[in-house]
Amino acid sequence: MKFSFRNLFHGNGVAPSRERIDLHTAGEEDPIFVEQFKAFRSKLEYRLDLLAWKVIGVTSSIAGEGKTLTCAKVAISLARTKRKAVLLVDADIRKADLSKGLRTPVHPGLTEYLLGGAGISNIIRKSSVPGLDTISSGTLVASPSDLLAGNGFRNFVEEARKRYDLVLLDTPPILPVADTMSMRECLDCFIFIYRMGHTPLEMFQQATEEIGEKKILGVVLNGVEQKSDRYYGKYYGHYYTSLKNKEVRE
């Protein structure tokens, strides 16, 4: 499965600081951005139902490719359909970008569960989106990859699988650290984010080889050159102009 987004970043090509944006509202002012996530949601949900998979990691080769934003927006979009109970997990313990972007406390969270200091019910937080719960990354530990490789993470995934219809985890990039590889066998599949013009193709190829083709559900192409309003108006006709002229609602 392959899906292309318009450029998710600002015009200068630099990803916005995740501490300065609210992942709940990011991109909502752009109707084409919103519609593309809805299309991605539909394609993703269909594939997951077909394969009976429900625990998905969202990852990338290196930092700055848009995985955290993509993970958050897809989870929100899935929850808004009210067809599934969705859990969104910040499994990028070293950075906690998802927790910061959702404006939730970083701890207690995943590491507290893995260390035996909290049960899963103690770390689940209700979000402002009905049907979407979140789990923060938790307190930073000395060796996240070792902690994620233990039985505690396997138990966490099994508990989450029983409670929710879909579990999405924002996982660290593959190449800089071993954390995501530590989680690999516990997750059903991965969605890869590839930011064109930012990540060398050989790095992307290396990262996908490390995860393994059978574990990759699909690839999201980010950073595709944004088309002009005139382009969308020409090919989308009144559908595009109606989106531009009124507020987009779920």
Protein Blocks (a to p, Z undefined) as FASTA:
>chain_A
ZZddddfbdfkopacdfklpcfklgoklpmklmmmmmmmmmmmmmmmmmnopabdcdddf
behiopmmmmmmmmmmmmmnomaccddddfblknommmmmnopafbdcfklmmnopacfk
lmpccdfbehiacddebjadfblmlmmmmmklmmmmmmmmmmpmbdcdddddfklpmklm
mmmmmpmbdcddddehkacfklmmmmmmmnopklpnbdcdehiacddfklmmmmnmmmlm
mmmmpccdZZ
